[in-house]
Amino acid sequence: MDNHRKGRRDGFARKKIDHHKSRLHSNTMNAPTHPLIQVVYCSAATNALTRDGVERLLRVSQKRNKRLGITGMLLCAGRSFLQVIEGEKKKVDQLVSSIEKDDRHRNITVIIREPIAKRSFGDWTMGYADLTKVDVEKIVGINDFFLQEAPLTAIDSGRARKLLDLFKKGRWRAEISNHIGGEGSAWQYRLNGAFPSASAGRPPVGEPYSFAFQPIVSVTDGSIFSYEALVRGRNEESAIDVINDIPASGRPGFYDQSCVLALHWAAYRGLSTRLNLNIMPSVASSSPSSIASILKAAQRFKISPKQIVLEILESEFIGSLKDLSAALRDYRSTGLLFAIDDFGAGYAGLNLLAEFQPDFLKLDLRLVRDVEKKGPKQAIIRGIRRTCMDLGIEVIAEGVETESEFRWLQAEGIRLFQGYLFARPAFEKLPETFYGPG
């Protein structure tokens, strides 16, 4: 090899080493010396941003994020924000906490919060949909995310990249108009109306258990849509305590007798709405005599089968979906209505829904809890509701405890609610009033 070629080779090798060192130096922020996390959230600005406001926000945020070692991207479209922030766990959590307390933001919804192996962004940047190309060129630090045809090629593939693209296409935009009212606004106790006279005498006090009744309310017309019968001990012990005291061999008979007792109490209290009764899937699929006893008791207490909603506990399902759905379809000819209870809590879920379409579907309370600030729950509930709309099924949100939960669910089109926000279960009584929007 001649000296000229050797010199070229050595020079090329030095350039590769220098380039490698340069890359190592430029990626020092990616070194996982401290645990890294990535948070993606959307929110809405309380007030519209002007161009001066955008520039001010950009300057302040860039300075703060550089000091904290925060990288990511903030996108703005109108009054909607979507931000990806990544960095050391402690510092990211500190930033998110300050954002949640900032009254310039509303409807803060966390979509992703998870550990990451490395950063997807080299620094922190901002894109604003309402700026023209001229504005973008004039404001230092603003990127042209909304103006480029393919703005994501420089960002690592992953969920954050997909969410940024979805936001550009109009998803995850948290508008203030979607948040109806605020805590404590225009709520009052509402009277359901006078109950008719009792259609049965007072139930005997022979069993070690009784029932409490909790209303399911319709916020469309401010009425009580139904009551759920909840088994309780004589001293108002929980349903779990009552059932645990019953030997396994006696439970089939307990389910039959308890439904009859619930109907008796409802008739004694002058039921004029629907009544929701909980039954086990095994009872529904393999015990026709249990359903027959419910229908016989309903006739005795002058309650129409069309007033009775049998709630099948999805979380308790074990067995053949086809056998259960076939049995439920047969019972429909009697006029009985059906609901899948605690939907999302068990493993049957969508497979059960594919085999049998109930009249009602009750969202599991764990899906409802804090839904107004939990992005994954919001996406799941939107999907469930869309499926139910397509199948003609009414969704009931149960376990609603806060106005924020209620208002998010109402804005998504849900009209039937149950939970402590509206009324607590009343022992051996049908509550005549509930707390609701005025």
C-alpha positions in Angstrom: 0.0 0.0 0.0 1.5 3.4 -1.0 1.9 6.2 1.5 -0.8 8.4 -0.2 -3.5 5.7 0.2 -2.3 4.9 3.7 -2.6 8.6 4.7 -6.1 8.7 3.2 -7.1 5.6 5.2 -5.6 7.0 8.5 -7.4 10.3 7.9 -10.7 8.5 7.3 -10.2 6.5 10.5 -9.5 9.6 12.6 -12.6 11.2 11.1 -14.7 8.2 12.1 -13.3 8.2 15.7 -13.9 12.0 16.0 -17.4 11.6 14.6 -18.0 8.7 17.1 -16.7 10.9 20.0 -18.9 13.8 18.8 -22.0 11.5 18.8 -21.1 10.3 22.2 -20.8 13.8 23.5 -24.0 14.9 21.8 -25.9 12.0 23.4 -24.7 12.5 27.0 -28.3 13.5 27.9 -29.3 10.0 26.8 -27.1 8.2 29.3 -29.4 6.6 31.9 -27.4 7.8 34.9 -30.8 8.5 36.5 -34.1 6.8 35.8 -35.9 8.5 32.9 -39.6 8.8 32.5 -41.8 10.2 29.7 -45.2 11.9 30.3 -47.7 12.8 27.6 -50.6 14.9 28.6 -53.3 17.1 27.0 -54.9 20.2 28.4 -56.9 23.3 27.5 -55.8 26.9 28.0 -58.1 28.9 30.2 -57.7 31.9 27.9 -56.7 32.1 24.2 -53.1 32.7 23.4 -51.9 35.7 21.4 -48.8 35.7 19.3 -47.0 37.6 22.1 -48.3 35.1 24.6 -46.9 32.2 22.5 -43.5 33.9 22.4 -43.5 34.5 26.1 -44.6 31.0 26.9 -41.8 29.7 24.6 -39.1 31.7 26.2 -40.1 30.9 29.8 -40.6 27.2 29.1 -37.3 26.8 27.2 -35.3 28.4 30.0 -37.0 26.3 32.7 -36.8 23.1 30.8 -33.1 23.6 30.0 -32.4 24.1 33.7 -34.3 21.0 34.6 -32.9 18.9 31.8 -36.4 18.4 30.3 -36.7 17.5 26.6 -39.8 17.0 24.6 -42.4 18.9 22.5 -45.4 21.1 23.2 -48.1 21.4 20.5 -50.8 24.0 20.6 -53.9 24.2 18.4 -56.3 26.9 19.4 -56.7 26.5 23.1 -55.7 22.8 23.1 -52.3 21.6 24.2 -50.5 18.3 24.0 -47.1 18.0 25.6 -44.5 15.3 25.7 -42.0 15.8 28.5 -39.1 13.5 29.3 -36.3 13.6 31.8 -35.3 12.5 35.3 -38.2 11.1 37.2 -38.1 13.5 40.1 -37.8 16.6 37.8 -40.5 15.5 35.5 -42.9 14.8 38.4 -42.0 18.2 39.8 -42.9 19.9 36.5 -46.1 17.9 36.0 -47.2 18.9 39.6 -46.6 22.6 38.9 -48.6 22.3 35.6 -51.5 20.7 37.4 -51.6 23.6 39.9 -51.3 26.3 37.1 -54.7 28.0 36.7 -53.8 28.8 33.1 -54.6 25.1 32.3 -57.9 23.2 32.5 -58.9 19.6 31.7 -55.4 18.2 32.3 -55.4 14.6 31.2 -52.3 12.3 31.5 -52.2 9.9 28.6 -48.8 8.3 29.2 -46.6 8.2 32.2 -43.9 5.5 32.0 -40.2 4.8 32.3 -38.1 5.1 29.1 -34.7 3.7 28.3 -33.6 6.8 26.4 -34.9 10.1 25.3 -36.8 10.6 22.0 -36.0 14.3 21.8 -32.7 16.2 21.7 -34.1 19.3 23.3 -37.5 20.9 24.1 -39.4 22.5 21.3 -42.9 23.9 20.5 -45.3 23.8 17.6 -48.3 26.1 17.2 -51.0 25.3 14.7 -52.4 28.9 14.4 -49.1 30.5 13.3 -48.4 31.1 9.6 -45.2 30.1 7.9 -44.0 33.7 8.2 -44.7 33.7 11.9 -42.9 30.4 12.4 -39.8 31.8 10.6 -39.8 35.0 12.8 -40.3 33.3 16.3 -37.0 31.8 17.3 -37.5 28.3 18.8 -40.9 27.6 17.2 -40.8 24.5 14.9 -42.9 24.0 11.8 -44.6 20.8 13.0 -48.0 21.7 11.7 -46.6 23.0 8.3 -44.4 20.1 7.4 -45.7 17.1 5.5 -43.7 14.6 7.4 -42.6 16.2 10.7 -42.0 13.1 12.7 -39.2 11.4 10.9 -36.6 12.8 13.3 -38.4 11.5 16.4 -37.9 8.0 17.7 -40.8 5.7 16.8 -43.1 4.9 19.8 -46.3 5.9 21.4 -45.4 9.5 21.9 -44.7 9.9 18.2 -48.1 8.4 17.4 -49.9 10.7 19.9 -48.2 13.8 18.4 -49.5 12.7 15.0 -53.0 12.1 16.3 -53.0 15.5 17.9 -52.1 17.0 14.5 -55.0 15.2 13.0 -57.4 16.5 15.6 -57.5 13.9 18.4 -56.7 14.5 22.1 -57.8 18.2 21.9 -59.1 19.2 25.3 -61.4 22.1 24.7 -62.8 24.1 27.6 -66.3 23.8 26.1 -66.2 20.1 26.8 -65.9 20.7 30.5 -69.5 21.5 31.5 -69.6 23.8 34.5 -67.4 23.4 37.6 -67.5 21.9 41.0 -70.7 22.8 42.9 -72.3 24.7 40.0 -76.2 24.4 39.7 -76.6 21.2 41.6 -79.5 20.6 43.9 -81.6 17.8 45.4 -84.3 16.6 43.0 -87.6 14.9 43.9 -88.4 11.9 41.9 -92.2 12.2 42.4 -94.7 10.6 44.6 -94.6 6.8 45.0 -97.8 4.8 44.4 -99.3 2.8 47.3 -97.6 -0.4 48.3 -98.5 -3.5 46.3 -97.5 -5.9 49.1 -97.4 -6.1 52.9 -94.2 -5.6 54.9 -91.7 -8.4 54.3 -91.2 -10.8 57.3 -88.0 -10.4 59.3 -86.9 -14.1 59.1 -83.7 -14.0 57.1 -80.3 -12.8 58.4 -80.1 -10.4 55.5 -82.2 -7.7 53.8 -81.6 -5.0 51.1 -80.6 -1.5 50.5 -81.7 0.3 47.4 -79.6 2.8 45.4 -81.1 4.9 42.5 -79.8 4.9 39.0 -80.6 8.4 37.7 -81.3 9.8 34.3 -79.7 13.3 33.9 -81.7 13.8 30.7 -85.0 14.4 32.5 -83.9 14.5 36.1 -85.7 11.3 37.1 -84.9 8.1 38.9 -84.5 5.5 36.1 -84.2 2.4 38.3 -83.1 1.1 41.7 -80.4 -1.5 42.3 -81.2 -3.9 45.1 -78.0 -4.4 47.2 -77.9 -7.2 49.7 -77.1 -6.2 53.3 -76.9 -7.9 56.7 -79.6 -7.1 59.2 -77.2 -4.6 60.8 -76.3 -3.3 57.3 -73.2 -5.4 56.9 -71.8 -5.5 53.4 -72.8 -8.0 50.7 -69.4 -9.8 51.0 -69.9 -10.3 54.7 -73.4 -11.7 54.1 -72.3 -14.1 51.4 -69.2 -15.3 53.2 -71.5 -16.4 56.1 -73.5 -18.7 53.7 -72.0 -22.2 53.0 -71.3 -23.0 49.4 -74.0 -25.6 49.4 -76.6 -23.1 50.4 -75.7 -20.3 48.0 -78.0 -21.4 45.0 -81.0 -21.3 47.4 -79.8 -18.0 48.8 -79.7 -16.4 45.3 -83.3 -17.5 44.6 -84.7 -16.4 48.0 -82.8 -13.1 48.0 -84.2 -12.0 44.7 -87.7 -12.7 45.9 -87.0 -10.7 49.1 -85.7 -7.8 47.1 -88.9 -7.8 44.9 -91.0 -8.0 48.1 -89.3 -4.9 49.6 -89.5 -3.0 46.4 -93.3 -3.7 46.1 -93.8 -2.8 49.8 -92.1 0.6 49.2 -94.3 1.3 46.1 -91.8 0.7 43.2 -92.9 2.5 40.1 -89.6 2.4 38.2 -87.3 -0.5 37.2 -85.5 -2.7 39.6 -82.0 -4.1 39.1 -81.3 -7.5 40.6 -77.8 -9.1 40.6 -77.6 -12.7 39.6 -74.6 -14.9 39.1 -73.8 -16.1 35.5 -74.0 -19.7 36.6 -77.6 -19.1 37.9 -78.6 -17.5 34.6 -77.1 -20.3 32.4 -78.0 -23.4 34.4 -80.8 -22.7 36.8 -84.1 -22.0 35.0 -85.9 -22.5 38.3 -84.2 -19.3 39.7 -85.5 -17.2 36.8 -88.9 -18.8 37.2 -89.0 -17.9 40.9 -88.2 -14.3 40.0 -91.0 -14.2 37.5 -93.5 -15.8 39.9 -92.6 -13.4 42.7 -92.9 -10.4 40.3 -96.4 -11.5 39.4 -97.3 -12.0 43.0 -96.1 -8.5 43.9 -97.7 -6.9 40.8 -94.3 -5.9 39.2 -94.1 -6.2 35.5 -91.2 -8.3 34.1 -90.4 -5.2 31.9 -89.5 -3.4 35.2 -86.9 -6.0 36.1 -83.3 -5.7 35.0 -81.1 -8.7 35.7 -77.5 -7.7 36.2 -75.0 -10.4 35.1 -71.7 -10.0 36.9 -69.1 -10.1 34.1 -66.3 -10.4 36.7 -67.8 -13.7 38.0 -68.2 -15.4 34.7 -66.8 -18.9 34.3 -68.1 -21.3 31.7 -69.5 -21.4 28.2 -70.3 -18.1 26.7 -72.6 -19.7 24.2 -74.6 -21.5 26.9 -75.0 -18.3 28.9 -76.0 -16.2 25.8 -78.5 -18.8 24.6 -80.2 -19.0 28.1 -80.4 -15.2 28.3 -81.9 -14.9 24.9 -84.6 -17.4 25.9 -85.4 -15.4 29.0 -86.0 -12.3 26.9 -89.2 -13.7 25.6 -90.6 -13.2 29.2 -90.0 -9.4 29.0 -87.1 -9.4 31.4 -84.3 -6.9 30.7 -80.6 -7.6 31.1 -77.4 -5.7 32.0 -73.8 -6.7 32.1 -72.4 -5.5 35.4 -68.8 -4.4 36.2 -67.9 -4.4 32.5 -64.2 -4.2 32.2 -63.5 -6.0 35.5 -63.4 -9.6 34.3 -61.8 -11.5 31.4 -65.0 -12.3 29.5 -65.6 -8.7 28.4 -65.8 -8.2 24.7 -66.2 -11.9 24.0 -69.4 -11.9 26.2 -70.6 -8.8 24.4 -70.0 -10.4 21.0 -72.2 -13.4 22.0 -74.9 -11.6 23.9 -76.0 -8.0 23.6 -77.7 -6.8 26.8 -80.1 -3.9 27.2 -77.7 -2.1 29.5 -73.9 -2.1 30.1 -72.6 -0.9 33.5 -69.0 0.4 33.4 -66.8 -0.9 36.1 -66.2 1.7 38.8 -62.4 1.4 38.4 -62.8 2.7 34.8 -64.9 5.6 36.1 -62.6 6.6 38.9 -60.7 9.9 38.1 -61.6 9.4 34.4 -61.4 13.2 33.8 -57.6 13.1 34.2 -56.7 9.6 33.0 -56.2 9.4 29.2 -56.2 5.6 28.8 -59.5 5.3 30.7 -61.0 8.0 28.5 -59.9 6.1 25.3 -61.4 2.8 26.6 -64.7 4.4 27.7 -65.0 6.2 24.3 -64.5 2.8 22.6 -67.0 1.0 24.8 -69.6 3.7 24.3 -69.1 3.7 20.5 -69.6 0.0 20.4 -72.7 0.2 22.6 -74.1 2.9 20.4 -73.6 0.7 17.3 -75.4 -2.2 19.1 -78.2 -0.2 20.7 -77.0 -0.7 24.2 -77.5 1.9 27.0 -74.4 2.6 29.0 -74.6 3.2 32.8 -71.7 4.8 34.7 -71.7 3.4 38.2 -69.5 4.3 41.2 -69.5 8.0 40.2 -68.3 10.0 43.2 -67.2 13.5 41.9 -68.7 16.1 39.7 -65.6 16.1 37.6 -66.1 12.4 36.8 -69.8 13.0 36.1 -69.2 16.0 33.8 -66.6 14.2 31.7 -68.9 11.2 31.3 -71.9 13.4 30.5 -69.9 15.3 27.9 -69.3 11.9 26.2 -73.0 11.3 25.9 -73.7 9.0 28.9 -77.1 9.8 30.5 -77.6 7.1 33.2 -75.6 7.4 36.4 -75.2 5.7 39.8 -73.0 6.5 42.7 -72.4 8.3 45.9 -72.4 11.7 44.1 -76.2 11.2 43.5 -77.4 9.1 46.4 -76.2 6.5 48.8 -78.0 3.2 49.2 -80.9 3.4 51.6 -81.6 0.4 53.8 -85.0 -1.1 53.2 -86.1 2.1 51.5 -86.4 3.6 48.0 -84.7 7.0 48.1 -87.2 9.6 46.7 -84.6 12.4 46.1 -81.2 12.5 44.6 -78.5 15.1 44.1 -78.0 16.2 40.6 -77.6 19.0 38.1 -80.3 21.6 38.3 
